[in-house]
Amino acid sequence: MNKQLVIVGIIAILVTAGLSGCQESQTDYKPPTSGDTDVVELLNCTIETYGATSSFSSERTKLGDGFIHNSTYNYTYYVIKGNIKNIARYILHRIEITVNFYDKNNNYLANKSVKIIELRRTFTDDFEVSYVKEYPFFDNITQVVIDFKTE
């Protein structure tokens, strides 16, 4: 009888631990995309929050994955990193990647952009966008949509 209870307990713990990892994480996911998605594919994306004592400090501390609000650091910022792939049958020039920031009610708040000059057919490239606490709506951001524009 005691062996059966121990086995049932162990199974319950393993099932609980296994299912807890099924929740969507903002460390490696694919947020919604828009724009020229027929020629550019988002392969992966991470969102992390960092803190530092000042904007001039070379030492930064990762506060966690996703959008973390109410940091005690003087200088806090989000870093959105991703990897894209050229899925067109030709070389892409001047790819503009815009990260659009939204609040929990899907209201548009702000955006930040970066450009990739050239991306050969089937090649991949990384991008990174930072959004600092001094920018408007920093504490309201909860989600992103990534937009692609090519020339």
C-alpha positions as a Markdown table, in Angstrom:
| # | Residue | x | y | z |
|---|---|---|---|---|
| 1 | Met | 0.0 | 0.0 | 0.0 |
| 2 | Asn | 2.8 | 2.5 | 0.9 |
| 3 | Lys | 4.7 | 1.6 | -2.3 |
| 4 | Gln | 1.6 | 2.4 | -4.3 |
| 5 | Leu | 1.2 | 5.8 | -2.7 |
| 6 | Val | 4.8 | 6.6 | -3.2 |
| 7 | Ile | 4.6 | 5.6 | -6.9 |
| 8 | Val | 1.4 | 7.6 | -7.4 |
| 9 | Gly | 3.1 | 10.6 | -5.7 |
| 10 | Ile | 6.1 | 10.4 | -7.9 |
| 11 | Ile | 4.0 | 10.1 | -11.0 |
| 12 | Ala | 1.9 | 13.1 | -9.9 |
| 13 | Ile | 5.1 | 15.2 | -9.4 |
| 14 | Leu | 6.6 | 14.1 | -12.8 |
| 15 | Val | 3.3 | 15.0 | -14.6 |
| 16 | Thr | 3.1 | 18.4 | -12.9 |
| 17 | Ala | 6.7 | 19.2 | -13.6 |
| 18 | Gly | 6.3 | 18.1 | -17.3 |
| 19 | Leu | 3.1 | 20.1 | -17.9 |
| 20 | Ser | 4.5 | 23.3 | -16.2 |
| 21 | Gly | 7.0 | 23.7 | -19.0 |
| 22 | Cys | 4.2 | 23.9 | -21.6 |
| 23 | Gln | 3.4 | 27.5 | -20.9 |
| 24 | Glu | 4.5 | 30.0 | -23.6 |
| 25 | Ser | 7.7 | 31.7 | -22.7 |
| 26 | Gln | 9.1 | 35.0 | -24.0 |
| 27 | Thr | 12.6 | 33.6 | -24.2 |
| 28 | Asp | 12.3 | 31.9 | -27.6 |
| 29 | Tyr | 9.0 | 32.4 | -29.3 |
| 30 | Lys | 7.6 | 33.8 | -32.5 |
| 31 | Pro | 5.4 | 36.9 | -31.9 |
| 32 | Pro | 3.0 | 38.0 | -34.6 |
| 33 | Thr | 4.5 | 39.4 | -37.8 |
| 34 | Ser | 3.3 | 41.7 | -40.5 |
| 35 | Gly | 4.4 | 43.3 | -43.8 |
| 36 | Asp | 6.6 | 41.5 | -46.3 |
| 37 | Thr | 6.2 | 38.1 | -44.7 |
| 38 | Asp | 6.2 | 36.4 | -48.1 |
| 39 | Val | 9.9 | 37.2 | -48.5 |
| 40 | Val | 11.1 | 37.4 | -44.8 |
| 41 | Glu | 10.5 | 34.8 | -42.1 |
| 42 | Leu | 11.0 | 35.3 | -38.4 |
| 43 | Leu | 12.8 | 32.2 | -37.2 |
| 44 | Asn | 13.0 | 33.1 | -33.5 |
| 45 | Cys | 12.8 | 35.9 | -31.1 |
| 46 | Thr | 13.7 | 36.6 | -27.5 |
| 47 | Ile | 12.7 | 39.4 | -25.1 |
| 48 | Glu | 14.8 | 40.2 | -22.1 |
| 49 | Thr | 14.9 | 42.9 | -19.5 |
| 50 | Tyr | 18.3 | 44.3 | -18.3 |
| 51 | Gly | 19.3 | 46.8 | -15.6 |
| 52 | Ala | 22.3 | 48.9 | -15.0 |
| 53 | Thr | 23.3 | 51.6 | -12.5 |
| 54 | Ser | 23.7 | 54.1 | -15.4 |
| 55 | Ser | 23.5 | 54.3 | -19.2 |
| 56 | Phe | 27.3 | 54.6 | -19.2 |
| 57 | Ser | 27.9 | 51.5 | -17.1 |
| 58 | Ser | 29.5 | 48.6 | -19.0 |
| 59 | Glu | 28.1 | 46.1 | -16.4 |
| 60 | Arg | 24.5 | 45.1 | -17.0 |
| 61 | Thr | 22.4 | 42.7 | -15.1 |
| 62 | Lys | 19.8 | 40.5 | -16.8 |
| 63 | Leu | 16.6 | 40.9 | -14.7 |
| 64 | Gly | 14.7 | 38.2 | -16.5 |
| 65 | Asp | 12.9 | 37.1 | -19.6 |
| 66 | Gly | 10.0 | 39.1 | -21.0 |
| 67 | Phe | 8.9 | 42.6 | -20.1 |
| 68 | Ile | 9.7 | 43.3 | -16.4 |
| 69 | His | 8.3 | 46.5 | -14.9 |
| 70 | Asn | 9.2 | 48.3 | -11.7 |
| 71 | Ser | 12.9 | 47.6 | -11.6 |
| 72 | Thr | 15.0 | 49.2 | -8.9 |
| 73 | Tyr | 17.8 | 49.9 | -11.3 |
| 74 | Asn | 18.3 | 53.5 | -12.5 |
| 75 | Tyr | 18.7 | 52.4 | -16.1 |
| 76 | Thr | 16.4 | 49.6 | -17.3 |
| 77 | Tyr | 15.8 | 48.5 | -20.8 |
| 78 | Tyr | 14.3 | 45.8 | -23.0 |
| 79 | Val | 16.3 | 43.9 | -25.6 |
| 80 | Ile | 14.4 | 42.2 | -28.4 |
| 81 | Lys | 16.6 | 39.9 | -30.4 |
| 82 | Gly | 15.6 | 37.8 | -33.4 |
| 83 | Asn | 16.7 | 35.8 | -36.4 |
| 84 | Ile | 15.2 | 36.2 | -39.8 |
| 85 | Lys | 15.5 | 34.3 | -43.1 |
| 86 | Asn | 15.3 | 35.3 | -46.7 |
| 87 | Ile | 12.6 | 33.0 | -48.1 |
| 88 | Ala | 12.4 | 34.9 | -51.5 |
| 89 | Arg | 14.0 | 33.6 | -54.7 |
| 90 | Tyr | 16.3 | 36.7 | -54.8 |
| 91 | Ile | 18.6 | 38.8 | -52.8 |
| 92 | Leu | 16.8 | 41.2 | -50.4 |
| 93 | His | 18.1 | 44.8 | -50.0 |
| 94 | Arg | 17.4 | 47.2 | -47.1 |
| 95 | Ile | 15.2 | 45.1 | -44.9 |
| 96 | Glu | 13.6 | 47.3 | -42.3 |
| 97 | Ile | 12.6 | 45.4 | -39.2 |
| 98 | Thr | 10.2 | 47.4 | -36.9 |
| 99 | Val | 9.3 | 46.2 | -33.5 |
| 100 | Asn | 5.8 | 47.6 | -32.6 |
| 101 | Phe | 5.1 | 47.8 | -28.9 |
| 102 | Tyr | 1.6 | 47.2 | -27.4 |
| 103 | Asp | -0.1 | 47.2 | -24.0 |
| 104 | Lys | -2.2 | 44.4 | -22.5 |
| 105 | Asn | -5.3 | 45.8 | -24.3 |
| 106 | Asn | -3.6 | 45.6 | -27.7 |
| 107 | Asn | -3.2 | 49.4 | -27.9 |
| 108 | Tyr | -0.3 | 50.6 | -30.0 |
| 109 | Leu | 2.3 | 52.4 | -27.9 |
| 110 | Ala | 5.6 | 53.0 | -29.8 |
| 111 | Asn | 8.1 | 51.3 | -32.2 |
| 112 | Lys | 11.8 | 51.0 | -32.8 |
| 113 | Ser | 13.4 | 49.9 | -36.1 |
| 114 | Val | 16.6 | 48.5 | -37.4 |
| 115 | Lys | 17.8 | 47.8 | -40.9 |
| 116 | Ile | 19.7 | 44.9 | -42.5 |
| 117 | Ile | 21.4 | 46.1 | -45.7 |
| 118 | Glu | 21.5 | 42.9 | -47.7 |
| 119 | Leu | 20.3 | 39.3 | -47.2 |
| 120 | Arg | 21.1 | 36.6 | -49.8 |
| 121 | Arg | 18.6 | 34.0 | -50.8 |
| 122 | Thr | 18.1 | 31.3 | -48.1 |
| 123 | Phe | 20.5 | 33.2 | -45.7 |
| 124 | Thr | 19.7 | 34.2 | -42.2 |
| 125 | Asp | 20.7 | 37.2 | -40.1 |
| 126 | Asp | 20.2 | 38.5 | -36.6 |
| 127 | Phe | 18.7 | 41.7 | -35.4 |
| 128 | Glu | 18.5 | 43.5 | -32.1 |
| 129 | Val | 16.3 | 46.4 | -30.8 |
| 130 | Ser | 16.6 | 48.1 | -27.4 |
| 131 | Tyr | 13.9 | 50.1 | -25.7 |
| 132 | Val | 15.0 | 52.1 | -22.7 |
| 133 | Lys | 13.0 | 53.2 | -19.6 |
| 134 | Glu | 13.3 | 56.8 | -20.6 |
| 135 | Tyr | 11.2 | 56.2 | -23.7 |
| 136 | Pro | 7.4 | 56.8 | -23.5 |
| 137 | Phe | 5.1 | 54.0 | -22.3 |
| 138 | Phe | 8.0 | 51.7 | -21.0 |
| 139 | Asp | 6.0 | 50.4 | -18.1 |
| 140 | Asn | 2.9 | 49.7 | -20.2 |
| 141 | Ile | 4.5 | 47.4 | -22.8 |
| 142 | Thr | 3.4 | 43.8 | -22.6 |
| 143 | Gln | 3.6 | 42.5 | -26.2 |
| 144 | Val | 5.1 | 43.1 | -29.6 |
| 145 | Val | 4.3 | 42.7 | -33.3 |
| 146 | Ile | 7.3 | 42.6 | -35.7 |
| 147 | Asp | 6.9 | 44.2 | -39.1 |
| 148 | Phe | 9.1 | 43.6 | -42.2 |
| 149 | Lys | 9.5 | 46.0 | -45.1 |
| 150 | Thr | 11.8 | 45.4 | -48.1 |
| 151 | Glu | 12.8 | 47.6 | -51.0 |
